[in-house]
Amino acid sequence: METFKSITSILNDRIYTYILIPLLLVLGIYFTIRISFGQITNLKHSIKLITKKSDDKDAISPFKAFTISAASHIGTGNIVGVAAAISVGGPGAVFWMWITAIIGGASSFVENTLGQVFKEKKDDGTYKGGPAYYMNKTLKKPVIGTIFSVIICVVYGFMFNAMQSNTIASGMGSSFNIPTWVVGLVVISFTAIIIFGGIRRIADLTSVLVPVMAVLYMIVVIIILITNYNKVPKMFGVIFKSAFNFKAGFAGLFTSAILNGVRRGLFSNEAGMGSVPNASSVAEVSHPAKQGLIQSLGVYLDTIIVCSLTAFVIIIGGEKIYLNTNLEGLEITQMALASEVGNWSKYFLSICILMFAFSSIIGNYYYGENNILNLGLGKKSLNIYRLFVLGFVFLGSIGDFSVVWNTGDVFMGIMAIINLLALIFIGKIAIVVYKDYMKQLKSGKDPVFEPEKIPELEKYLPEITAWDKDRKE
């Protein structure tokens, strides 16, 4: 086990330091420039889009599709991941999380717009799509899409869900002294009820659970910030100072603050990883760019708001907490909260973790299901996959913290690299679609996607099946 820990740790350092982080930042900056900072300048418009109700009551609305993806990436990364980043990289890691989110919004827009353009309609009237679909339809190399589908099934269905159940078990164990195996059995029981119910049941659950859990968590943290208003200026000072000193960030891209900030920011908001389009592609919208803008908003909700609130509480708690080598992950956040509002917050955080992580398990599972469908393995294989997911959820609840997280990081890195490399070649399609959307919007129209009227998409028309004229009529 120790050897396995060492191997995964070395792989993590190599993958993130020398490949993923440079690729993520360069592509994020490139797409930001190509869409003229649209992921930032259209924030108000994005909020308007997410609150608009769908005309078709039977369709998966943009909001519900958003909550499925939010259920996956608003989870333990926002609480445990942030604590881990600060404990290793210092408060400066928070600044680099922000940078990752700002430029990551552009990458998120591109991949989610592509997911919408190349989605497919299922027999039940809902849609399916994601990176495996747009890779297959544009790159014309089925093996790439197949590899991606297999990896995402393993990463989200198995590794990430093991991470989530690991955090649930840790929280329930430390707060309520419940044995991890009992927690594991309870979690897989409720998970089974949801995942065997299909996409509509998943969408209905996440559309309620995600907003409720996020708001409750934010209210408590905001109360802490208000009661400690005199510490807030110093807190920001520590973040910026730590981000740019020799120890944490000044030496360059590969220092501890940058490495941990970008890594945990990526794990939390998943911008550019190729995961979120699996959920956003199911939405019924009149133009692909609409869902692209909505999902870029999700990056900011996740990292700029939820992750930041966790970080603020930890930093206000002081070095004695986040530099304590006897604490890790969830324990750091629990101690920080307890130091400000009392021991009751440990129980509150455990409940939040339960909701955050459980919704993530459901969202993660759907990413896997979507790619099982892409592989064309049939209903029987899907049920077998569901059983394996339940098995990994249980194993994660009784497994070792560092092994679970390190392994998940390795697989996440590989998956993100495949998607980012694909975006290098096909990201221009999303940019063309964005320009078409903005042209219609500026002329006072509610943009409608008509690919046959966009010359740059002519060669892809046979693959853009969900947007044909018959369906719109």
Disulfide bonds with the S-S distance in Angstrom:
none
